[in-house]
Amino acid sequence: MASASSRTQPLDVPGYVPREAPLVKLVVAGGFGVGKTTLVASVSEMQSLHTEQTLTAVSASVDLLDYTPQKTTTTVAADFGRLTLDPEDPTAPVIYLFGTPGQARFQRVWDDVVYGAKGALLLLDLRRPEASYEAMDLVERSGIPYVVAVNDFPEAPYVKDSALRARLDLGEETPLIHCNARNPHSSIDALIQLVEHVMTTYSRDVAR
């Protein structure tokens, strides 16, 4: 029988999360094909989980593939990944990352996925920013802090941040950043900025 002291030692197994590590639930939101699944997969320290279904002719009129002709599936429930911000620090936050469906018809799924989330990273594709407007409405209605992250596709047009903020009617308190969802370092930087924004927002609310 293991002693009490041995049972309190961290387990030397992959994927173990120390008890003292704070667990933070974040969501990645945005329109169809803006890179949510790609971002979750790029940063997850475990094998990320995805609930995708093959695109069909029925969805062709709403799930437009003009800018993503190679895309053959769509998320219908959620993507899931996990990221420890500092693996060397047992008290560093561990992020549970949920990618949400990008279409309004999955709002019931969105309500379930966003429950308990501390913040959201809203991905935007400047080739078709309107694709993320419905997701932005869902994020704002949820009331959680969020960061708008422009996923920099190579062929996307250049838009000044000030013009984009005006177009999206973003408040001064909402950060607008850029990232590359395919690049793990860029995606992690975006998530760190979201965590910092969440902490600032909640600290401000507590101080009021």
N, CA, C and O of each residue as an XYZ file, in Angstrom:
832
protein
N       0.849     -1.201      0.000
C       0.000      0.000      0.000
C       0.879      1.244      0.000
O       1.831      1.319      0.777
N       0.581      2.228     -0.859
C       1.388      3.431     -0.960
C       1.201      4.300      0.281
O       0.104      4.408      0.828
N       2.312      4.921      0.711
C       2.243      5.811      1.866
C       1.538      7.102      1.493
O       1.369      7.424      0.317
N       1.124      7.845      2.538
C       0.445      9.115      2.291
C       1.355     10.085      1.559
O       0.909     10.832      0.689
N       2.664     10.070      1.926
C       3.596     11.002      1.292
C       3.783     10.675     -0.177
O       3.900     11.583     -0.999
N       3.815      9.382     -0.527
C       4.018      9.013     -1.922
C       2.805      9.355     -2.772
O       2.936      9.646     -3.961
N       1.606      9.320     -2.154
C       0.411      9.629     -2.915
C       0.308     11.115     -3.245
O      -0.399     11.501     -4.176
N       1.027     11.962     -2.469
C       0.937     13.395     -2.717
C       1.979     13.879     -3.728
O       1.964     15.050     -4.106
N       2.873     13.007     -4.170
C       3.887     13.412     -5.125
C       3.285     13.494     -6.525
O       2.414     12.695     -6.869
N       3.748     14.475     -7.357
C       3.247     14.558     -8.740
C       3.498     13.261     -9.495
O       4.554     12.646     -9.346
N       2.560     12.858    -10.278
C       2.691     11.649    -11.071
C       3.609     11.907    -12.252
O       3.450     12.910    -12.949
N       4.555     11.030    -12.488
C       5.483     11.182    -13.602
C       4.901     10.493    -14.829
O       5.451      9.514    -15.333
N       3.783     11.021    -15.295
C       3.118     10.452    -16.464
C       2.744     11.583    -17.409
O       2.457     12.693    -16.961
N       2.743     11.312    -18.721
C       2.386     12.364    -19.678
C       0.966     12.861    -19.440
O       0.057     12.073    -19.179
N       0.783     14.171    -19.533
C      -0.553     14.728    -19.422
C      -1.000     15.011    -18.006
O      -2.112     15.497    -17.797
N      -0.145     14.712    -17.009
C      -0.542     14.973    -15.628
C      -0.602     16.474    -15.372
O       0.309     17.210    -15.752
N      -1.661     16.921    -14.738
C      -1.818     18.331    -14.398
C      -1.750     18.466    -12.879
O      -2.624     17.943    -12.188
N      -0.726     19.161    -12.326
C      -0.624     19.329    -10.876
C      -1.867     19.990    -10.300
O      -2.479     20.837    -10.951
N      -2.239     19.611     -9.093
C      -3.454     20.146     -8.491
C      -3.380     21.658     -8.295
O      -4.394     22.352     -8.371
N      -2.151     22.169     -8.038
C      -2.041     23.601     -7.767
C      -2.133     24.452     -9.028
O      -2.217     25.677     -8.940
N      -2.119     23.820    -10.198
C      -2.199     24.568    -11.441
C      -3.635     25.040    -11.675
O      -4.551     24.219    -11.702
N      -3.849     26.357    -11.847
C      -5.205     26.835    -12.143
C      -5.637     26.408    -13.539
O      -4.864     26.518    -14.490
N      -6.851     25.929    -13.664
C      -7.390     25.497    -14.947
C      -8.253     26.612    -15.522
O      -9.177     27.092    -14.867
N      -7.950     27.016    -16.734
C      -8.639     28.133    -17.367
C      -9.294     27.669    -18.661
O      -8.619     27.171    -19.562
N     -10.595     27.832    -18.747
C     -11.317     27.458    -19.961
C     -11.439     28.664    -20.873
O     -11.952     29.708    -20.471
N     -10.963     28.518    -22.111
C     -11.072     29.557    -23.122
C     -11.720     28.972    -24.368
O     -11.629     27.771    -24.621
N     -12.370     29.827    -25.140
C     -12.962     29.364    -26.390
C     -12.335     30.110    -27.562
O     -11.935     31.269    -27.444
N     -12.259     29.421    -28.685
C     -11.812     30.022    -29.939
C     -13.040     30.103    -30.832
O     -13.627     29.081    -31.187
N     -13.424     31.315    -31.194
C     -14.644     31.535    -31.965
C     -14.304     32.162    -33.311
O     -13.169     32.575    -33.549
N     -15.300     32.228    -34.185
C     -15.095     32.826    -35.494
C     -15.956     32.145    -36.538
O     -16.626     31.151    -36.256
N     -15.934     32.679    -37.730
C     -16.755     32.152    -38.810
C     -16.238     30.851    -39.382
O     -15.202     30.333    -38.965
N     -16.977     30.336    -40.342
C     -16.630     29.091    -41.026
C     -15.303     29.250    -41.762
O     -15.133     30.165    -42.568
N     -14.365     28.349    -41.474
C     -13.105     28.304    -42.214
C     -12.093     29.376    -41.890
O     -11.191     29.624    -42.690
N     -12.213     30.037    -40.712
C     -11.254     31.107    -40.401
C     -10.009     30.604    -39.674
O      -9.074     31.374    -39.456
N      -9.980     29.319    -39.294
C      -8.767     28.758    -38.698
C      -8.881     28.298    -37.262
O      -7.860     28.097    -36.604
N     -10.091     28.125    -36.752
C     -10.267     27.730    -35.354
C      -9.679     26.344    -35.082
O      -8.898     26.169    -34.147
N     -10.053     25.373    -35.895
C      -9.544     24.012    -35.724
C      -8.035     23.981    -35.882
O      -7.345     23.284    -35.139
N      -7.520     24.730    -36.843
C      -6.073     24.785    -37.082
C      -5.347     25.338    -35.866
O      -4.309     24.805    -35.474
N      -5.874     26.395    -35.265
C      -5.213     27.000    -34.111
C      -5.201     26.053    -32.920
O      -4.172     25.898    -32.261
N      -6.328     25.423    -32.641
C      -6.384     24.495    -31.509
C      -5.379     23.360    -31.704
O      -4.670     22.987    -30.769
N      -5.320     22.815    -32.914
C      -4.398     21.711    -33.192
C      -2.951     22.160    -33.103
O      -2.087     21.380    -32.704
N      -2.669     23.410    -33.470
C      -1.287     23.870    -33.512
C      -0.691     24.086    -32.125
O       0.526     23.992    -31.960
N      -1.530     24.376    -31.117
C      -0.989     24.698    -29.796
C      -1.163     23.578    -28.780
O      -0.505     23.598    -27.741
N      -2.014     22.617    -29.042
C      -2.342     21.619    -28.030
C      -1.143     20.733    -27.710
O      -0.476     20.226    -28.613
N      -0.875     20.550    -26.413
C       0.229     19.694    -25.981
C      -0.177     18.223    -25.961
O       0.675     17.351    -25.790
N      -1.444     17.945    -26.132
C      -1.952     16.584    -26.262
C      -2.552     16.450    -27.659
O      -2.680     17.437    -28.384
N      -2.914     15.241    -28.027
C      -3.584     15.048    -29.301
C      -4.937     15.744    -29.244
O      -5.825     15.331    -28.498
N      -5.088     16.797    -30.030
C      -6.341     17.554    -29.968
C      -7.499     16.715    -30.490
O      -7.325     15.837    -31.335
N      -8.683     17.005    -29.965
C      -9.886     16.272    -30.339
C     -10.759     17.158    -31.221
O     -10.874     18.359    -30.981
N     -11.367     16.569    -32.233
C     -12.173     17.344    -33.170
C     -13.466     16.600    -33.486
O     -13.458     15.383    -33.672
N     -14.565     17.328    -33.546
C     -15.857     16.746    -33.924
C     -16.261     17.364    -35.251
O     -16.987     18.358    -35.286
N     -15.795     16.782    -36.326
C     -16.044     17.323    -37.653
C     -16.885     16.358    -38.480
O     -16.836     15.141    -38.299
N     -17.652     16.936    -39.386
C     -18.440     16.162    -40.323
C     -18.134     16.640    -41.740
O     -17.751     17.789    -41.958
N     -18.310     15.744    -42.681
C     -18.060     16.080    -44.076
C     -19.088     17.078    -44.585
O     -20.284     16.940    -44.331
N     -18.606     18.093    -45.312
C     -19.515     19.065    -45.919
C     -20.355     18.381    -46.992
O     -19.863     17.534    -47.738
N     -21.615     18.758    -47.059
C     -22.535     18.149    -48.025
C     -23.116     19.210    -48.952
O     -22.921     20.408    -48.747
N     -23.823     18.756    -49.961
C     -24.460     19.676    -50.912
C     -25.500     20.549    -50.221
O     -25.748     21.676    -50.652
N     -26.111     20.037    -49.151
C     -27.133     20.791    -48.437
C     -26.557     22.065    -47.833
O     -27.238     23.088    -47.783
N     -25.307     22.013    -47.372
C     -24.699     23.176    -46.717
C     -23.956     24.076    -47.692
O     -23.394     25.091    -47.280
N     -23.940     23.734    -48.960
C     -23.136     24.475    -49.935
C     -23.529     25.938    -50.042
O     -22.677     26.786    -50.310
N     -24.815     26.254    -49.836
C     -25.265     27.635    -49.985
C     -24.910     28.506    -48.787
O     -24.948     29.733    -48.888
N     -24.565     27.894    -47.648
C     -24.237     28.679    -46.454
C     -22.778     28.540    -46.031
O     -22.195     29.478    -45.486
N     -22.190     27.374    -46.281
C     -20.781     27.164    -45.957
C     -19.956     27.395    -47.220
O     -19.531     26.448    -47.883
N     -19.738     28.658    -47.539
C     -19.100     29.021    -48.796
C     -17.616     28.688    -48.784
O     -16.908     28.960    -47.815
N     -17.159     28.090    -49.887
C     -15.771     27.636    -49.975
C     -14.933     28.483    -50.934
O     -13.902     28.029    -51.430
N     -15.374     29.703    -51.190
C     -14.667     30.551    -52.147
C     -13.203     30.742    -51.774
O     -12.333     30.746    -52.644
N     -12.931     30.901    -50.474
C     -11.568     31.158    -50.021
C     -10.910     29.929    -49.391
O      -9.721     29.951    -49.076
N     -11.688     28.859    -49.209
C     -11.133     27.626    -48.637
C     -11.582     26.425    -49.470
O     -12.248     25.533    -48.945
N     -11.231     26.384    -50.760
C     -11.722     25.313    -51.626
C     -11.256     23.924    -51.215
O     -11.876     22.927    -51.585
N     -10.171     23.850    -50.454
C      -9.646     22.552    -50.033
C     -10.361     22.014    -48.802
O     -10.132     20.869    -48.412
N     -11.224     22.815    -48.181
C     -11.889     22.405    -46.945
C     -13.013     21.431    -47.253
O     -13.877     21.726    -48.079
N     -13.016     20.274    -46.602
C     -14.023     19.239    -46.863
C     -14.863     18.907    -45.635
O     -15.830     18.151    -45.731
N     -14.494     19.480    -44.458
C     -15.235     19.182    -43.235
C     -15.534     20.470    -42.490
O     -14.962     21.522    -42.775
N     -16.451     20.365    -41.519
C     -16.769     21.504    -40.652
C     -17.000     21.002    -39.233
O     -17.502     19.896    -39.033
N     -16.628     21.825    -38.241
C     -16.839     21.468    -36.844
C     -18.329     21.573    -36.514
O     -18.969     22.580    -36.817
N     -18.871     20.531    -35.894
C     -20.302     20.521    -35.566
C     -20.549     20.510    -34.058
O     -21.692     20.677    -33.632
N     -19.539     20.323    -33.261
C     -19.703     20.390    -31.803
C     -18.590     21.242    -31.218
O     -18.833     22.389    -30.841
N     -17.372     20.710    -31.132
C     -16.270     21.507    -30.589
C     -14.948     20.826    -30.899
O     -14.871     19.607    -31.057
N     -13.913     21.649    -30.982
C     -12.540     21.152    -30.960
C     -12.058     21.274    -29.520
O     -12.548     22.117    -28.769
N     -11.100     20.436    -29.134
C     -10.594     20.521    -27.769
C      -9.094     20.296    -27.758
O      -8.582     19.368    -28.383
N      -8.397     21.167    -27.032
C      -6.964     21.008    -26.838
C      -6.579     21.520    -25.459
O      -7.389     22.138    -24.768
N      -5.339     21.260    -25.065
C      -4.861     21.701    -23.750
C      -3.466     22.283    -23.895
O      -2.646     21.778    -24.662
N      -3.204     23.352    -23.150
C      -1.914     24.028    -23.232
C      -1.498     24.504    -21.852
O      -2.244     25.231    -21.196
N      -0.299     24.097    -21.399
C       0.284     24.597    -20.160
C       1.176     25.773    -20.514
O       2.118     25.623    -21.292
N       0.893     26.945    -19.953
C       1.622     28.146    -20.359
C       3.104     28.077    -19.991
O       3.942     28.615    -20.714
N       3.434     27.425    -18.881
C       4.838     27.258    -18.494
C       5.015     25.863    -17.908
O       4.763     25.661    -16.720
N       5.445     24.893    -18.723
C       5.553     23.508    -18.249
C       6.511     23.331    -17.074
O       6.415     22.345    -16.344
N       7.441     24.281    -16.882
C       8.413     24.172    -15.792
C       7.852     24.674    -14.464
O       8.448     24.439    -13.412
N       6.731     25.351    -14.503
C       6.128     25.926    -13.302
C       4.849     25.167    -12.962
O       3.867     25.250    -13.700
N       4.850     24.415    -11.836
C       3.652     23.620    -11.496
C       2.439     24.462    -11.156
O       1.328     23.938    -11.077
N       2.630     25.761    -10.953
C       1.491     26.631    -10.642
C       1.040     27.439    -11.852
O       0.120     28.250    -11.741
N       1.674     27.230    -13.010
C       1.316     27.982    -14.209
C      -0.071     27.567    -14.700
O      -0.443     26.399    -14.586
N      -0.838     28.512    -15.243
C      -2.190     28.175    -15.729
C      -2.160     27.105    -16.813
O      -1.281     27.095    -17.674
N      -3.127     26.218    -16.753
C      -3.333     25.213    -17.790
C      -4.609     25.596    -18.531
O      -5.684     25.681    -17.936
N      -4.479     25.823    -19.825
C      -5.616     26.278    -20.622
C      -6.330     25.083    -21.236
O      -5.713     24.254    -21.906
N      -7.621     25.002    -21.003
C      -8.480     24.060    -21.712
C      -9.126     24.852    -22.835
O      -9.896     25.781    -22.592
N      -8.811     24.484    -24.048
C      -9.166     25.282    -25.212
C     -10.264     24.601    -26.020
O     -10.118     23.452    -26.437
N     -11.359     25.316    -26.235
C     -12.499     24.781    -26.975
C     -12.734     25.614    -28.234
O     -12.998     26.813    -28.153
N     -12.637     24.977    -29.382
C     -12.996     25.633    -30.630
C     -14.473     25.429    -30.884
O     -14.965     24.305    -30.788
N     -15.192     26.495    -31.209
C     -16.640     26.435    -31.361
C     -17.037     26.385    -32.831
O     -16.277     26.836    -33.687
N     -18.205     25.846    -33.136
C     -18.700     25.902    -34.518
C     -18.849     27.349    -34.966
O     -19.192     28.220    -34.166
N     -18.592     27.605    -36.243
C     -18.615     28.971    -36.733
C     -19.948     29.438    -37.283
O     -20.085     30.603    -37.656
N     -20.932     28.554    -37.342
C     -22.199     28.912    -37.968
C     -23.295     29.122    -36.915
O     -23.344     28.425    -35.901
N     -24.175     30.101    -37.180
C     -25.230     30.450    -36.213
C     -26.172     29.284    -35.960
O     -26.784     29.208    -34.894
N     -26.301     28.374    -36.922
C     -27.237     27.257    -36.744
C     -26.795     26.306    -35.621
O     -27.562     25.445    -35.193
N     -25.548     26.472    -35.148
C     -25.056     25.650    -34.044
C     -25.081     26.412    -32.721
O     -24.276     26.129    -31.834
N     -25.997     27.379    -32.575
C     -26.010     28.215    -31.378
C     -26.232     27.397    -30.112
O     -25.647     27.710    -29.075
N     -27.058     26.361    -30.171
C     -27.285     25.556    -28.975
C     -25.995     24.899    -28.517
O     -25.735     24.792    -27.319
N     -25.197     24.462    -29.466
C     -23.898     23.885    -29.129
C     -23.014     24.964    -28.512
O     -22.324     24.720    -27.522
N     -23.040     26.170    -29.110
C     -22.252     27.284    -28.593
C     -22.583     27.546    -27.126
O     -21.675     27.719    -26.313
N     -23.867     27.577    -26.776
C     -24.283     27.864    -25.398
C     -23.679     26.854    -24.430
O     -23.277     27.213    -23.324
N     -23.615     25.592    -24.844
C     -23.041     24.556    -23.986
C     -21.522     24.699    -23.890
O     -20.948     24.586    -22.807
N     -20.879     24.948    -25.031
C     -19.415     25.009    -25.054
C     -18.896     26.204    -24.270
O     -17.880     26.095    -23.583
N     -19.579     27.350    -24.361
C     -19.078     28.574    -23.739
C     -19.332     28.616    -22.232
O     -18.777     29.462    -21.531
N     -20.165     27.709    -21.736
C     -20.476     27.715    -20.308
C     -19.201     27.552    -19.473
O     -18.456     26.590    -19.662
N     -18.952     28.473    -18.567
C     -17.788     28.403    -17.694
C     -16.513     28.959    -18.289
O     -15.480     28.973    -17.620
N     -16.557     29.423    -19.542
C     -15.359     29.973    -20.179
C     -15.023     31.334    -19.584
O     -15.914     32.108    -19.236
N     -13.740     31.615    -19.472
C     -13.280     32.888    -18.930
C     -13.047     33.938    -20.007
O     -13.033     35.134    -19.714
N     -12.865     33.505    -21.249
C     -12.607     34.462    -22.314
C     -12.671     33.783    -23.664
O     -12.745     32.558    -23.760
N     -12.641     34.602    -24.712
C     -12.748     34.070    -26.077
C     -11.740     34.756    -26.993
O     -11.490     35.956    -26.879
N     -11.173     33.980    -27.893
C     -10.340     34.495    -28.966
C     -11.185     34.435    -30.233
O     -11.515     33.354    -30.719
N     -11.531     35.608    -30.762
C     -12.368     35.676    -31.949
C     -11.480     35.816    -33.175
O     -10.839     36.850    -33.359
N     -11.435     34.785    -34.017
C     -10.600     34.817    -35.217
C     -11.324     35.518    -36.350
O     -12.537     35.385    -36.515
N     -10.547     36.275    -37.135
C     -11.097     37.063    -38.226
C     -10.249     36.847    -39.476
O      -9.020     36.858    -39.411
N     -10.910     36.652    -40.604
C     -10.255     36.523    -41.910
C     -10.584     37.790    -42.701
O     -11.743     38.018    -43.050
N      -9.574     38.612    -42.985
C      -9.838     39.896    -43.635
C     -10.308     39.756    -45.076
O     -10.762     40.738    -45.664
N     -10.216     38.580    -45.657
C     -10.780     38.371    -46.983
C     -12.299     38.346    -46.919
O     -12.970     38.634    -47.910
N     -12.842     38.003    -45.761
C     -14.294     37.912    -45.569
C     -14.614     38.098    -44.086
O     -15.075     37.162    -43.432
N     -14.376     39.282    -43.556
C     -14.606     39.512    -42.123
C     -16.047     39.270    -41.703
O     -16.320     38.937    -40.550
N     -16.975     39.443    -42.656
C     -18.391     39.250    -42.317
C     -18.692     37.814    -41.890
O     -19.714     37.562    -41.252
N     -17.809     36.867    -42.238
C     -18.021     35.475    -41.851
C     -17.991     35.289    -40.338
O     -18.549     34.324    -39.817
N     -17.334     36.220    -39.628
C     -17.220     36.106    -38.173
C     -18.193     37.001    -37.413
O     -18.163     37.035    -36.183
N     -19.052     37.726    -38.124
C     -19.959     38.647    -37.446
C     -20.939     37.915    -36.524
O     -21.199     38.366    -35.409
N     -21.482     36.787    -36.989
C     -22.433     36.045    -36.152
C     -21.745     35.523    -34.901
O     -22.309     35.570    -33.808
N     -20.507     35.020    -35.067
C     -19.765     34.525    -33.909
C     -19.459     35.664    -32.944
O     -19.484     35.483    -31.726
N     -19.170     36.839    -33.497
C     -18.891     38.003    -32.650
C     -20.117     38.371    -31.830
O     -20.001     38.714    -30.653
N     -21.296     38.300    -32.450
C     -22.535     38.571    -31.716
C     -22.711     37.587    -30.561
O     -23.110     37.970    -29.461
N     -22.407     36.306    -30.825
C     -22.546     35.294    -29.779
C     -21.572     35.560    -28.637
O     -21.929     35.423    -27.467
N     -20.346     35.939    -28.977
C     -19.344     36.235    -27.951
C     -19.791     37.417    -27.102
O     -19.726     37.362    -25.874
N     -20.244     38.485    -27.754
C     -20.645     39.675    -27.014
C     -21.855     39.403    -26.129
O     -21.944     39.930    -25.019
N     -22.782     38.588    -26.610
C     -23.959     38.274    -25.808
C     -23.610     37.412    -24.604
O     -24.312     37.440    -23.593
N     -22.523     36.642    -24.708
C     -22.111     35.794    -23.584
C     -21.555     36.623    -22.438
O     -21.578     36.188    -21.286
N     -21.049     37.830    -22.749
C     -20.549     38.719    -21.704
C     -19.131     38.445    -21.245
O     -18.648     39.104    -20.324
N     -18.445     37.483    -21.867
C     -17.081     37.185    -21.440
C     -16.086     38.085    -22.175
O     -16.359     38.504    -23.300
N     -14.946     38.387    -21.566
C     -13.930     39.193    -22.250
C     -13.437     38.478    -23.509
O     -13.357     37.250    -23.550
N     -13.113     39.260    -24.521
C     -12.604     38.635    -25.737
C     -11.570     39.514    -26.425
O     -11.499     40.725    -26.219
N     -10.776     38.850    -27.248
C      -9.762     39.507    -28.067
C     -10.057     39.161    -29.520
O     -10.319     38.003    -29.843
N     -10.015     40.159    -30.396
C     -10.163     39.908    -31.827
C      -8.778     39.647    -32.402
O      -7.883     40.483    -32.280
N      -8.601     38.488    -33.029
C      -7.309     38.108    -33.596
C      -7.458     37.931    -35.103
O      -8.163     37.032    -35.561
N      -6.793     38.789    -35.870
C      -6.800     38.666    -37.326
C      -5.866     37.528    -37.709
O      -4.664     37.587    -37.451
N      -6.425     36.495    -38.327
C      -5.612     35.384    -38.818
C      -5.039     35.818    -40.173
O      -5.768     35.902    -41.161
N      -3.750     36.086    -40.212
C      -3.120     36.699    -41.384
C      -2.900     35.693    -42.513
O      -1.841     35.072    -42.606
N      -3.907     35.542    -43.363
C      -3.754     34.738    -44.569
C      -2.899     35.522    -45.569
O      -3.049     36.739    -45.675
N      -2.002     34.847    -46.309
C      -1.083     35.545    -47.220
C      -1.782     36.428    -48.244
O      -1.270     37.494    -48.586
N      -2.944     36.006    -48.740
C      -3.619     36.742    -49.796
C      -4.661     37.735    -49.267
O      -5.417     38.314    -50.047
N      -4.700     37.931    -47.946
C      -5.683     38.845    -47.359
C      -5.304     40.293    -47.648
O      -4.118     40.618    -47.706
N      -6.289     41.164    -47.829
C      -5.999     42.583    -48.072
C      -5.467     43.247    -46.807
O      -5.718     42.783    -45.694
N      -4.733     44.335    -46.992
C      -4.244     45.108    -45.851
C      -5.315     46.095    -45.409
O      -5.856     46.849    -46.217
N      -5.607     46.078    -44.128
C      -6.568     47.018    -43.552
C      -5.944     47.584    -42.282
O      -5.497     46.834    -41.415
N      -5.918     48.898    -42.178
C      -5.385     49.514    -40.972
C      -6.201     49.077    -39.757
O      -7.422     48.935    -39.819
N      -5.486     48.869    -38.650
C      -6.176     48.447    -37.433
C      -7.243     49.454    -37.019
O      -8.317     49.066    -36.560
N      -6.957     50.737    -37.177
C      -7.923     51.759    -36.788
C      -9.196     51.664    -37.621
O     -10.302     51.828    -37.107
N      -9.024     51.397    -38.921
C     -10.192     51.251    -39.801
C     -10.970     49.987    -39.452
O     -12.201     49.982    -39.481
N     -10.253     48.918    -39.122
C     -10.912     47.664    -38.769
C     -11.665     47.803    -37.453
O     -12.777     47.294    -37.316
N     -11.072     48.483    -36.494
C     -11.753     48.704    -35.212
C     -13.051     49.476    -35.428
O     -14.077     49.177    -34.816
N     -12.989     50.473    -36.306
C     -14.192     51.256    -36.586
C     -15.247     50.398    -37.274
O     -16.435     50.491    -36.967
N     -14.795     49.554    -38.215
C     -15.731     48.698    -38.948
C     -16.416     47.706    -38.023
O     -17.598     47.405    -38.189
N     -15.664     47.196    -37.041
C     -16.216     46.217    -36.104
C     -16.885     46.880    -34.904
O     -17.517     46.209    -34.087
N     -16.744     48.194    -34.802
C     -17.283     48.949    -33.668
C     -16.735     48.396    -32.356
O     -17.481     48.164    -31.404
N     -15.412     48.188    -32.322
C     -14.763     47.634    -31.131
C     -14.558     48.719    -30.089
O     -14.142     49.832    -30.413
N     -14.848     48.394    -28.848
C     -14.569     49.308    -27.755
C     -13.072     49.398    -27.507
O     -12.325     48.491    -27.871
N     -12.638     50.475    -26.897
C     -11.212     50.672    -26.641
C     -10.630     49.569    -25.769
O      -9.441     49.263    -25.855
N     -11.470     48.977    -24.932
C     -10.972     47.962    -24.002
C     -10.737     46.608    -24.664
O     -10.117     45.732    -24.060
N     -11.222     46.417    -25.896
C     -11.084     45.125    -26.578
C      -9.840     45.115    -27.453
O      -9.763     45.879    -28.416
N      -8.862     44.267    -27.140
C      -7.636     44.226    -27.936
C      -7.886     43.712    -29.356
O      -8.742     42.856    -29.581
N      -7.125     44.248    -30.300
C      -7.120     43.778    -31.682
C      -5.689     43.389    -32.006
O      -4.791     44.231    -31.979
N      -5.474     42.107    -32.315
C      -4.126     41.606    -32.540
C      -4.082     40.836    -33.854
O      -5.107     40.649    -34.509
N      -2.882     40.391    -34.233
C      -2.699     39.584    -35.437
C      -2.006     38.279    -35.060
O      -1.196     38.241    -34.134
N      -2.330     37.215    -35.783
C      -1.693     35.931    -35.523
C      -1.691     35.086    -36.787
O      -2.332     35.420    -37.784
N      -0.960     33.992    -36.720
C      -0.961     32.990    -37.783
C      -1.369     31.679    -37.129
O      -0.579     31.076    -36.403
N      -2.590     31.235    -37.379
C      -3.123     30.051    -36.698
C      -2.317     28.793    -36.994
O      -2.380     27.830    -36.231
N      -1.566     28.786    -38.081
C      -0.754     27.614    -38.415
C       0.549     27.570    -37.627
O       1.193     26.524    -37.543
N       0.933     28.700    -37.052
C       2.203     28.809    -36.340
C       1.958     28.690    -34.832
O       1.294     29.547    -34.250
N       2.487     27.638    -34.194
C       2.228     27.451    -32.762
C       2.680     28.634    -31.914
O       1.975     29.032    -30.986
N       3.853     29.204    -32.219
C       4.356     30.319    -31.412
C       3.444     31.529    -31.534
O       3.148     32.191    -30.539
N       3.001     31.819    -32.743
C       2.096     32.943    -32.961
C       0.759     32.709    -32.265
O       0.201     33.623    -31.659
N       0.252     31.491    -32.353
C      -1.033     31.168    -31.717
C      -0.936     31.238    -30.196
O      -1.854     31.722    -29.534
N       0.172     30.756    -29.646
C       0.363     30.818    -28.192
C       0.465     32.264    -27.732
O      -0.090     32.626    -26.694
N       1.168     33.093    -28.494
C       1.246     34.519    -28.156
C      -0.147     35.144    -28.110
O      -0.445     35.948    -27.227
N      -1.002     34.766    -29.073
C      -2.365     35.291    -29.096
C      -3.133     34.858    -27.849
O      -3.869     35.653    -27.263
N      -2.964     33.610    -27.448
C      -3.663     33.106    -26.265
C      -3.143     33.765    -24.985
O      -3.911     34.034    -24.062
N      -1.832     34.023    -24.939
C      -1.267     34.712    -23.780
C      -1.866     36.117    -23.662
O      -2.202     36.566    -22.566
N      -1.997     36.801    -24.798
C      -2.603     38.134    -24.772
C      -4.060     38.068    -24.333
O      -4.554     38.976    -23.664
N      -4.750     36.992    -24.710
C      -6.127     36.818    -24.246
C      -6.159     36.604    -22.740
O      -6.982     37.206    -22.050
N      -5.276     35.755    -22.219
C      -5.224     35.502    -20.776
C      -4.937     36.790    -20.020
O      -5.554     37.062    -18.990
N      -3.999     37.584    -20.529
C      -3.676     38.857    -19.881
C      -4.885     39.791    -19.889
O      -5.145     40.489    -18.908
N      -5.618     39.799    -21.000
C      -6.817     40.640    -21.084
C      -7.885     40.159    -20.112
O      -8.548     40.971    -19.465
N      -8.055     38.852    -20.006
C      -9.027     38.286    -19.062
C      -8.672     38.679    -17.637
O      -9.538     39.094    -16.867
N      -7.383     38.546    -17.282
C      -6.951     38.878    -15.914
C      -7.159     40.361    -15.627
O      -7.600     40.728    -14.537
N      -6.841     41.220    -16.605
C      -7.030     42.660    -16.431
C      -8.505     42.995    -16.252
O      -8.867     43.807    -15.401
N      -9.351     42.364    -17.058
C     -10.788     42.632    -16.996
C     -11.377     42.223    -15.660
O     -12.135     42.979    -15.051
N     -11.029     41.019    -15.199
C     -11.595     40.544    -13.945
C     -11.045     41.326    -12.752
O     -11.759     41.555    -11.776
N      -9.775     41.736    -12.830
C      -9.199     42.549    -11.749
C      -9.901     43.898    -11.693
O     -10.181     44.405    -10.606
N     -10.187     44.481    -12.842
C     -10.886     45.758    -12.888
C     -12.307     45.632    -12.324
O     -12.778     46.498    -11.587
N     -12.971     44.540    -12.688
C     -14.346     44.339    -12.206
C     -14.382     44.150    -10.687
O     -15.298     44.629    -10.018
N     -13.379     43.447    -10.149
C     -13.333     43.208     -8.695
C     -13.087     44.520     -7.954
O     -13.611     44.738     -6.862
N     -12.277     45.391     -8.567
C     -11.924     46.658     -7.919
C     -13.073     47.646     -7.877
O     -13.058     48.586     -7.082
N     -14.079     47.439     -8.736
C     -15.197     48.379     -8.770
C     -16.094     48.266     -7.549
O     -17.079     48.995     -7.436
